Amino acid sequence: MIPEVDRALRTLIEREALDREEVEVAFDAPTKEWAARRNSPTVDVYLYDIREDLRRRERGWLNEYDGELIRARHLPPRHFKLSYLVAAWTQRPEDEHRLLAALLSCFLRHEALPTDVLTGSLAALGLPVPVSVALPPPEDRSFADVWTALGGELKPSLDVVVTAPADTGRRFEAAPAVRQPISLTAGGIAGWPPSETRSETTETGSTATEPEKTTGADATTAIRRTRRAKPGRSR
């Protein structure tokens, strides 16, 4: 998921904020050694923090259907906040400010990353990917501390936060559907009355079996066999 967000940000920045032939886009840690090697205008998009957005966590399971049948169940995706430190490196501060202004305008135009820049798992999930810019940092984090940890000089920068969904990979196949038809047979004793069989199924379908036909002669014979003779009187 993280590489897909990186590619989406690069595509969006190069398309709407700067000239890709004149300004390079990097994702390196902006250390003092890295900054000393810059010999061309560069916008650095440094990922420095990853946290789950617990407000977006969903409970339960989601069903996957094939027609009217449940084929599998999976957990809902989790959402993670990816925080990027975005800064510009040029020979003059005025040029850096100009690049930051273009970047700020670019991100303000979008409440979520455009769908045409999403690839891989982000595109497959089909969920919005919100993006925010220049919001106050959490109480447990300050940008000065980030720059100090990197060992570089403090520079004006933008804090860009992308909230991206991630598939948990927890999926369970449903039990196979029952396709054996249900049969019911009803009948009497000694073949009378004729037996009848009905067969029904709700999934594959079947044809009901016709009851066995009995002719009139067969019925008369069956009655005679079961009738007992009565004792008579002699005259």
VMD Tcl script that draws the C-alpha trace (Angstrom):
set ca {
  {0.00 0.00 0.00}
  {2.81 2.48 0.82}
  {4.52 2.23 -2.61}
  {1.15 2.88 -4.26}
  {0.71 6.06 -2.19}
  {4.24 7.18 -3.12}
  {3.50 6.71 -6.82}
  {0.20 8.55 -6.52}
  {1.83 11.55 -4.82}
  {4.63 11.68 -7.39}
  {2.14 11.58 -10.27}
  {-0.06 14.26 -8.72}
  {2.86 16.60 -7.90}
  {4.50 16.27 -11.31}
  {1.19 16.77 -13.08}
  {-0.24 19.73 -11.16}
  {2.47 21.45 -9.10}
  {5.75 21.64 -11.02}
  {7.64 21.00 -14.21}
  {9.12 17.51 -13.97}
  {11.91 18.43 -16.39}
  {13.14 21.25 -14.13}
  {12.34 20.00 -10.62}
  {13.16 16.55 -9.25}
  {10.84 14.69 -6.86}
  {12.58 12.57 -4.20}
  {11.45 10.46 -1.24}
  {14.73 10.44 0.71}
  {15.33 11.40 4.33}
  {16.39 15.10 4.18}
  {19.57 14.73 6.22}
  {22.40 17.27 6.16}
  {24.51 14.96 3.99}
  {21.64 14.44 1.53}
  {20.98 18.19 1.28}
  {24.67 18.88 0.59}
  {24.52 16.66 -2.51}
  {21.62 18.53 -4.12}
  {22.73 20.34 -7.28}
  {19.29 20.87 -8.88}
  {15.88 22.06 -7.64}
  {14.31 19.23 -5.65}
  {11.03 18.61 -3.85}
  {11.46 15.99 -1.15}
  {8.43 13.99 0.03}
  {9.68 12.22 3.15}
  {7.48 9.62 4.90}
  {8.18 10.02 8.61}
  {5.16 8.56 10.44}
  {2.61 5.74 10.00}
  {-0.37 5.33 12.33}
  {-3.70 3.53 12.11}
  {-6.77 5.76 12.02}
  {-8.78 4.02 14.73}
  {-11.86 6.13 14.01}
  {-12.24 4.34 10.69}
  {-11.87 0.78 11.99}
  {-14.93 -1.38 11.29}
  {-16.08 -4.47 13.15}
  {-17.53 -7.72 11.89}
  {-17.11 -9.56 8.60}
  {-17.98 -8.67 5.02}
  {-19.65 -11.26 2.79}
  {-18.60 -12.05 -0.77}
  {-21.51 -13.19 -2.93}
  {-21.82 -15.31 -6.06}
  {-25.38 -14.68 -7.10}
  {-27.41 -15.32 -3.95}
  {-24.83 -17.59 -2.33}
  {-22.12 -16.51 0.13}
  {-18.77 -17.72 -1.20}
  {-16.40 -16.18 1.36}
  {-16.05 -13.72 4.22}
  {-13.26 -11.23 4.88}
  {-12.38 -8.58 7.43}
  {-12.93 -4.93 6.46}
  {-9.81 -3.01 5.39}
  {-7.85 -1.00 7.95}
  {-7.02 2.67 7.34}
  {-3.57 4.12 8.01}
  {-2.44 7.74 8.17}
  {0.81 8.23 6.26}
  {2.47 11.52 7.22}
  {4.87 13.13 4.73}
  {7.23 16.04 5.31}
  {7.28 17.98 2.02}
  {10.04 20.55 1.53}
  {11.83 22.24 -1.38}
  {15.57 22.66 -2.03}
  {16.81 25.36 -4.40}
  {19.59 27.93 -4.51}
  {17.33 30.78 -3.37}
  {14.68 30.90 -0.61}
  {12.32 32.74 -2.97}
  {12.30 29.77 -5.34}
  {11.64 27.40 -2.47}
  {8.67 29.50 -1.37}
  {7.34 29.50 -4.92}
  {7.50 25.72 -5.07}
  {5.83 25.38 -1.66}
  {3.02 27.66 -2.80}
  {2.45 25.52 -5.90}
  {2.45 22.37 -3.78}
  {0.01 23.85 -1.28}
  {-2.40 24.85 -4.06}
  {-2.12 21.38 -5.56}
  {-3.12 19.58 -2.37}
  {-5.84 22.08 -1.48}
  {-7.63 21.26 -4.74}
  {-8.13 17.65 -3.66}
  {-9.87 16.29 -0.59}
  {-8.81 12.81 -1.74}
  {-6.24 11.50 -4.19}
  {-7.73 11.42 -7.72}
  {-8.78 7.95 -8.81}
  {-6.67 8.14 -11.98}
  {-3.43 8.27 -9.95}
  {-4.29 5.22 -7.84}
  {-2.71 1.88 -8.75}
  {-2.34 -1.60 -7.33}
  {-4.18 -2.39 -4.12}
  {-5.48 1.18 -3.74}
  {-7.26 0.98 -7.09}
  {-8.47 -2.58 -6.42}
  {-10.18 -1.67 -3.14}
  {-12.10 1.15 -4.81}
  {-12.22 3.26 -1.62}
  {-11.50 6.99 -1.29}
  {-8.00 7.98 -0.17}
  {-8.36 11.25 1.79}
  {-5.51 13.74 1.84}
  {-4.97 16.72 4.14}
  {-2.30 19.41 4.20}
  {-0.85 21.82 6.77}
  {-3.01 20.73 9.71}
  {-1.70 21.21 13.27}
  {0.45 18.24 14.32}
  {-0.56 15.92 17.19}
  {0.50 16.90 20.67}
  {3.10 14.14 20.80}
  {4.87 15.32 17.67}
  {6.47 18.55 16.46}
  {8.16 19.34 13.17}
  {11.17 20.78 14.98}
  {11.73 17.38 16.57}
  {11.56 15.72 13.14}
  {14.19 18.05 11.71}
  {16.36 17.61 14.79}
  {16.17 13.82 14.48}
  {17.23 14.08 10.84}
  {20.21 16.25 11.74}
  {19.28 18.87 9.17}
  {18.49 22.56 9.36}
  {14.92 23.66 9.99}
  {13.17 24.61 6.74}
  {9.64 25.67 5.84}
  {7.69 22.56 4.91}
  {4.22 21.13 4.42}
  {2.77 18.29 6.46}
  {0.77 16.10 4.05}
  {-1.27 13.26 5.54}
  {-2.72 10.54 3.31}
  {-5.23 8.14 4.88}
  {-4.95 4.94 2.86}
  {-6.94 1.69 3.17}
  {-5.07 -1.60 3.47}
  {-6.42 -5.11 2.97}
  {-5.88 -7.28 6.06}
  {-5.55 -10.45 3.96}
  {-7.80 -12.36 6.37}
  {-10.32 -14.22 4.19}
  {-12.23 -17.42 4.83}
  {-14.00 -19.58 2.27}
  {-17.61 -20.49 2.99}
  {-18.69 -24.13 3.27}
  {-19.83 -25.67 -0.04}
  {-23.51 -25.33 -0.86}
  {-25.74 -28.40 -0.40}
  {-26.85 -29.62 -3.83}
  {-28.39 -33.04 -2.93}
  {-32.17 -32.93 -3.58}
  {-34.60 -33.75 -0.78}
  {-36.79 -36.83 -1.47}
  {-40.10 -37.77 0.17}
  {-41.84 -41.13 -0.48}
  {-45.39 -41.96 0.66}
  {-47.23 -45.27 0.10}
  {-49.49 -47.92 1.61}
  {-49.26 -51.64 2.32}
  {-48.97 -54.40 -0.25}
  {-48.65 -51.90 -3.06}
  {-51.96 -50.16 -2.35}
  {-52.48 -47.29 -2.64}
  {-49.78 -46.62 -5.25}
  {-46.59 -45.00 -3.90}
  {-45.64 -41.47 -4.89}
  {-42.19 -39.87 -4.81}
  {-41.54 -36.13 -4.82}
  {-38.10 -34.59 -5.25}
  {-37.30 -30.91 -4.67}
  {-34.16 -28.82 -4.65}
  {-33.68 -25.07 -4.45}
  {-30.34 -24.88 -6.23}
  {-29.99 -27.24 -9.17}
  {-33.66 -28.06 -9.76}
  {-35.13 -31.44 -10.64}
  {-38.21 -32.99 -12.21}
  {-40.80 -34.62 -9.95}
  {-41.26 -38.36 -10.48}
  {-44.68 -39.34 -11.83}
  {-46.68 -41.71 -9.57}
  {-46.92 -45.30 -10.78}
  {-50.18 -45.87 -12.62}
  {-52.40 -48.85 -11.73}
  {-54.99 -50.30 -14.11}
  {-58.49 -51.22 -13.09}
  {-57.79 -54.96 -13.44}
  {-54.78 -54.70 -11.12}
  {-56.86 -52.86 -8.55}
  {-59.64 -55.51 -8.68}
  {-57.11 -58.31 -8.21}
  {-55.57 -56.54 -5.22}
  {-59.01 -56.11 -3.60}
  {-59.94 -59.75 -4.12}
  {-56.68 -60.90 -2.54}
  {-57.29 -58.91 0.60}
  {-60.97 -59.80 0.98}
  {-61.82 -62.70 3.30}
  {-64.71 -65.03 2.50}
  {-67.71 -64.92 4.89}
  {-69.15 -68.23 6.29}
  {-72.48 -69.10 4.65}
  {-75.61 -71.08 5.66}
  {-76.69 -74.29 3.97}
  {-80.26 -74.62 2.84}
}
mol new
graphics top color blue
foreach p $ca { graphics top sphere $p radius 0.5 }
foreach p [lrange $ca 0 end-1] q [lrange $ca 1 end] { graphics top cylinder $p $q radius 0.2 }
display resetview
